[in-house]
Amino acid sequence: MDWSNAGWKFALIVAVSMLPFHVEAKTQVTKQPFGKTTDGTPVEIYTLKDATAEVRIMTYGGIVQTVKIPDRKGKMADVVLGFDSLEGYEKNPGPYFGALIGRYANRIGNGEFKLDGHTYTLPKNDHGNTLHGGTRGFDKVVWKAKEIPGGIELTHVSPNGDQGFPGTLTAVVKYTLVGHALHIDYSATTDKDTVVNLTNHSYWNLSGQGNGTILHDELKINANDFTPINAKLIPTGVLEPVAGTPFDFRKLTVIGSRINGNNQQLHYAGGYDFNWVLDKPAGAFGEAAELYDPTSGRVLTVWTTQPGIQFYTGNFLDGTIKGKDGKVYVHRGALALETQHYPDSPNQPKFPSAELKPGQHYHQVTEFRFSAR
């Protein structure tokens, strides 16, 4: 896209690395109580605000609860799904609205993997698989928080054996709103060989949360291949070209144009819920995807160092959930673009490794950039 023609510029940056940046004093950081969990643990919500953006982040699950940005006419709207209260998140954990996901984002087949000759068994919470870290992943814990210049730093220590994963894993996530950019720095260390795959699971509707579906949006994904799945939504282990298939988003394509096509992969997932293999060198920071909402003019561009991106079209939303402002979240009423290692990588030796060893430092970088045209 041509940034020089953008009427305004805003970048939501999810940085999973130690990227240098200049902290501007105009970013205001405030916090307030956001209730208590069912076990009585207090939860706080932090508001990061500057002249053109407002982001609210909870200590519960590290959840991005609000992202308010302007459209082509300068009108502000909240573009992520969620709830007005902590109770809403605890009663509706399944969608993972806005949450930090760990230890392992996406699915691990049959709820187990082998590492160093040992088989580790995990909770099965998704048709015999482990999804998003198990029954109590990082999305359901209260992170320790402290204010830092322009934002907050969240820390969570996951003990050895937590949800069946080996090693004590220390995860640190920094959310910082700086220069119209929200940085989320993810890092992790371990004291024993383990696997890790962290992401953020925000659901985006650039027309505004709860305002219709995303089927009219146009999407581009910079990927020549994707990882097909079996009937249990686990990758088969091969890479398939997107050319000539409903998975070809190499140029801006209307999301709803092929989502109901007669394709076995689409039938398995009930729409789009697949990992795309990004076209860039391993570990390189590059553009992964671009999303355009013709109604509002808002544009979301995703950059990342991760090898893959999971594009999910809210297939399990069914109109039974009422979110912020009492709005009903309809089928395909939002989408997720989760930068990640490939699903089931611990069981797929040909996929990029998700292993983390003592002495190593986990870092990834993802950047969500917003503009309007």
C-alpha positions in Angstrom: 0.0 0.0 0.0 1.1 3.6 -0.6 1.7 5.1 2.9 2.2 8.6 1.3 -1.5 8.7 0.3 -2.9 7.6 3.6 -5.0 10.3 5.2 -3.7 9.3 8.6 -1.3 6.7 9.9 -1.5 4.3 12.8 0.4 1.1 13.5 -0.6 -1.5 16.0 2.7 -3.4 16.6 2.9 -6.7 18.3 6.6 -7.1 18.7 8.0 -10.3 20.0 11.5 -9.1 20.1 13.8 -6.5 21.7 13.2 -3.9 19.0 14.5 -0.4 19.9 11.9 2.4 19.7 11.6 6.0 20.9 9.2 6.5 23.8 7.0 9.6 23.3 5.8 11.4 26.4 2.4 12.0 25.0 1.3 8.4 25.6 -0.8 8.3 28.7 -0.9 5.1 30.8 -3.6 4.7 33.4 -5.0 1.7 35.3 -8.1 0.8 37.2 -9.6 -2.3 38.8 -11.5 -4.7 36.5 -13.1 -7.0 39.0 -11.9 -10.3 40.5 -11.7 -13.7 39.1 -14.0 -16.5 40.4 -11.1 -17.5 42.7 -10.9 -14.0 44.1 -7.7 -12.8 42.3 -7.9 -9.0 41.6 -7.6 -8.0 37.9 -6.6 -4.6 36.5 -7.1 -3.0 33.1 -4.5 -0.6 31.7 -5.4 2.1 29.2 -2.8 3.3 26.7 -3.9 6.4 24.9 -2.5 9.0 22.6 -4.0 11.5 20.2 -5.2 8.9 17.6 -5.6 5.6 19.4 -6.8 4.0 22.6 -5.9 0.5 23.7 -7.1 -1.3 26.8 -5.2 -4.4 28.1 -6.2 -6.6 31.0 -3.9 -8.5 33.4 -6.3 -11.4 33.0 -5.0 -13.4 30.0 -3.0 -10.4 28.8 -6.2 -9.7 26.8 -6.4 -6.8 24.4 -9.9 -5.7 25.4 -10.2 -2.5 23.2 -8.6 -1.0 20.2 -10.1 2.3 19.0 -8.9 3.8 15.8 -10.3 6.2 13.1 -11.8 5.4 9.8 -11.3 7.3 6.5 -13.4 10.1 7.9 -11.7 10.2 11.2 -14.6 8.5 13.1 -13.3 6.3 16.0 -14.5 2.7 16.5 -13.5 -0.2 18.6 -12.3 -2.9 16.1 -11.7 -5.9 18.4 -14.3 -8.3 19.9 -14.6 -8.8 23.6 -16.6 -8.1 26.7 -17.4 -5.2 29.0 -16.7 -7.2 32.1 -14.3 -9.8 33.4 -17.2 -12.1 34.0 -17.9 -12.1 30.2 -14.4 -13.5 29.6 -14.6 -16.1 32.3 -18.0 -17.3 31.2 -17.0 -17.4 27.5 -13.4 -18.6 27.3 -13.7 -20.6 24.1 -13.3 -17.8 21.6 -10.1 -16.6 23.2 -11.0 -13.0 22.5 -7.9 -10.8 22.4 -5.9 -13.2 24.6 -2.2 -14.0 24.9 -1.9 -17.7 23.9 0.6 -20.1 25.3 2.3 -22.3 25.9 1.6 -23.5 22.5 -0.8 -21.6 20.2 -3.0 -23.6 17.8 -3.3 -27.4 17.9 -1.1 -30.2 19.0 -2.4 -33.5 17.5 -3.8 -36.2 19.9 -2.7 -34.1 22.9 0.9 -35.4 23.0 4.4 -34.9 21.6 7.8 -36.4 22.0 10.9 -34.5 23.1 14.3 -35.9 24.1 12.9 -39.4 23.9 10.0 -38.7 26.3 6.3 -38.5 25.4 4.5 -35.6 27.0 0.7 -35.9 27.5 -1.4 -32.7 27.4 -5.1 -32.0 28.2 -7.3 -32.7 25.2 -9.7 -29.8 24.8 -10.4 -29.9 21.1 -11.8 -33.1 19.6 -8.9 -35.2 21.0 -6.3 -32.5 20.4 -4.7 -29.8 22.6 -5.8 -26.3 21.6 -4.1 -23.1 22.6 -2.1 -24.5 25.5 -4.7 -26.8 27.1 -7.6 -26.4 29.5 -5.9 -23.6 31.4 -3.5 -21.8 29.0 -1.9 -18.4 29.4 -5.3 -16.8 28.4 -6.8 -17.9 31.7 -4.1 -16.7 34.2 -3.6 -13.3 35.8 -0.3 -11.9 34.7 1.8 -9.8 37.0 2.0 -6.3 35.7 4.0 -3.1 36.1 4.0 0.2 34.3 6.9 1.0 32.0 7.4 4.1 29.9 4.5 4.3 27.4 2.9 1.0 28.4 3.0 -2.1 30.7 5.1 -5.2 31.2 3.4 -8.5 31.9 5.1 -11.5 33.4 3.9 -15.1 33.9 5.9 -18.1 35.2 4.5 -21.4 34.1 5.9 -24.2 36.3 7.3 -27.4 35.1 4.5 -29.8 34.2 2.0 -27.0 33.7 -0.7 -28.5 31.4 1.8 -31.3 30.8 4.5 -29.2 29.3 8.1 -29.7 30.5 10.3 -27.0 32.0 9.6 -23.9 34.0 8.8 -21.2 31.4 9.1 -17.5 32.1 7.2 -15.4 29.7 7.5 -11.6 29.6 5.2 -9.5 27.4 5.5 -5.7 27.0 2.6 -3.7 25.6 3.7 -0.1 24.7 1.8 2.5 22.7 4.5 4.7 21.2 4.2 7.0 18.2 0.8 5.6 17.1 2.2 2.1 17.5 1.3 -0.6 20.0 4.4 -2.8 20.7 3.9 -6.1 22.3 7.3 -7.6 23.0 7.1 -11.4 23.7 10.1 -13.2 25.2 10.5 -16.5 27.0 13.1 -18.6 28.7 13.1 -22.1 30.1 15.1 -24.3 32.5 14.4 -27.5 30.6 13.9 -28.5 26.9 10.4 -27.6 26.0 8.2 -26.2 23.1 6.7 -22.8 22.9 4.5 -20.9 20.4 3.1 -17.6 21.6 0.6 -15.3 19.8 -2.2 -12.9 20.3 -5.7 -14.0 19.5 -7.5 -10.7 18.7 -10.6 -10.9 16.6 -10.8 -8.0 14.1 -13.8 -6.3 12.5 -12.5 -3.2 10.9 -16.1 -1.9 10.5 -16.3 -1.9 14.3 -16.9 -4.8 16.7 -20.3 -6.4 16.3 -21.0 -4.6 13.0 -21.9 -7.4 10.6 -19.6 -9.9 9.1 -16.1 -9.7 7.6 -17.1 -11.5 4.3 -17.0 -8.2 2.4 -13.4 -7.5 3.5 -10.5 -8.0 1.1 -7.5 -10.0 2.2 -4.0 -10.5 0.8 -1.6 -13.1 2.3 2.0 -13.3 1.1 2.2 -17.1 0.8 2.5 -19.5 -2.1 1.7 -22.5 0.1 -0.5 -23.5 3.1 -0.6 -26.5 5.4 -3.6 -28.7 4.6 -5.4 -30.5 7.4 -7.2 -33.7 8.1 -10.7 -34.1 9.5 -9.5 -33.4 13.0 -8.0 -30.0 11.8 -4.4 -31.3 12.3 -1.9 -30.6 9.5 -1.1 -33.6 7.3 2.6 -32.6 7.3 2.9 -31.5 3.7 2.8 -28.1 2.1 0.4 -27.5 -0.8 0.4 -24.7 -3.4 -2.4 -22.2 -3.1 -2.5 -21.6 -6.8 -5.8 -22.5 -8.3 -7.5 -23.1 -4.9 -9.7 -21.1 -2.6 -6.6 -20.5 -0.5 -4.9 -18.2 -3.0 -4.9 -14.8 -1.4 -1.7 -13.6 -3.1 -3.6 -10.5 -4.2 -6.5 -8.7 -2.4 -9.5 -11.0 -2.6 -13.0 -10.7 -1.1 -13.0 -13.1 1.8 -16.6 -14.3 1.1 -16.1 -15.0 -2.6 -14.9 -18.6 -2.1 -15.5 -19.4 1.5 -18.5 -21.6 0.8 -17.0 -23.4 -2.1 -17.1 -27.1 -2.8 -13.7 -27.9 -1.3 -12.9 -30.6 1.2 -10.5 -28.5 3.2 -13.1 -25.8 3.6 -15.6 -28.4 4.7 -13.3 -29.7 7.3 -12.8 -26.3 8.9 -16.2 -24.8 8.2 -14.6 -21.9 6.5 -11.0 -20.6 6.7 -9.0 -21.8 9.7 -5.6 -22.6 8.2 -1.9 -21.9 8.5 -0.3 -20.1 5.5 3.5 -20.6 4.9 4.9 -17.1 4.6 7.2 -16.2 1.7 10.2 -14.9 3.4 13.5 -16.2 4.8 13.4 -17.9 8.2 13.3 -15.3 11.0 13.2 -12.4 8.6 10.8 -9.5 9.4 8.4 -9.1 6.4 4.9 -8.3 5.4 2.5 -11.3 6.0 -1.0 -10.0 5.2 -3.1 -7.0 4.4 -6.8 -6.6 5.2 -9.0 -3.9 3.8 -12.5 -3.0 4.8 -14.2 -1.0 2.0 -17.0 0.1 4.3 -14.8 2.1 6.7 -11.7 2.4 4.7 -9.6 0.9 7.5 -6.6 -1.1 6.5 -4.7 -3.6 8.6 -1.2 -4.7 7.5 0.5 -7.5 9.3 4.3 -7.8 9.5 6.1 -10.6 11.3 9.3 -12.7 11.9 7.1 -15.8 12.4 7.1 -18.5 9.7 3.3 -18.8 9.5 0.0 -17.0 9.9 -3.3 -18.6 10.9 -6.3 -17.0 9.1 -9.5 -17.8 10.9 -12.9 -16.5 9.9 -14.9 -16.8 13.2 -16.5 -20.1 12.1 -17.5 -21.0 15.6 -19.2 -17.7 16.3 -23.0 -18.5 16.1 -24.8 -15.4 17.4 -25.2 -16.7 20.9 -22.5 -14.5 22.4 -23.3 -10.9 23.3 -20.2 -8.8 23.6 -19.3 -5.1 24.3 -22.2 -2.7 24.2 -24.6 -5.7 24.0 -23.7 -6.4 20.4 -24.3 -9.9 19.1 -21.3 -11.6 17.5 -22.7 -13.4 14.5 -21.3 -16.2 12.4 -18.1 -14.9 10.7 -18.5 -11.6 12.5 -14.7 -11.2 12.9 -11.5 -12.7 11.8 -8.1 -13.6 13.4 -4.7 -13.3 11.9 -2.4 -15.2 14.3 1.3 -15.1 13.5 2.8 -18.3 14.7 4.9 -21.4 14.2 2.9 -24.0 12.3 0.2 -26.0 14.1 1.4 -29.4 15.5 5.0 -28.5 14.9 6.2 -30.7 17.8 4.9 -33.7 15.9 6.0 -32.6 12.4 9.8 -32.9 11.9 9.6 -31.2 8.5 8.0 -28.0 10.0 10.2 -25.2 11.6 11.1 -26.2 15.1 9.3 -24.8 18.1 11.7 -26.2 20.6 13.3 -23.9 23.3 16.3 -25.0 25.3 17.9 -23.7 28.5 20.1 -20.7 27.7 18.1 -19.8 24.6 15.9 -16.7 24.5 12.6 -16.9 22.6 11.8 -13.8 20.5 9.4 -13.1 17.7 8.2 -10.0 16.1 4.7 -9.2 14.7 3.4 -5.8 13.7 -0.2 -4.9 13.0 -0.3 -1.6 11.1 -3.4 0.5 10.7 -4.3 3.2 8.2 -7.3 4.3 6.1 -8.0 5.0 2.5 
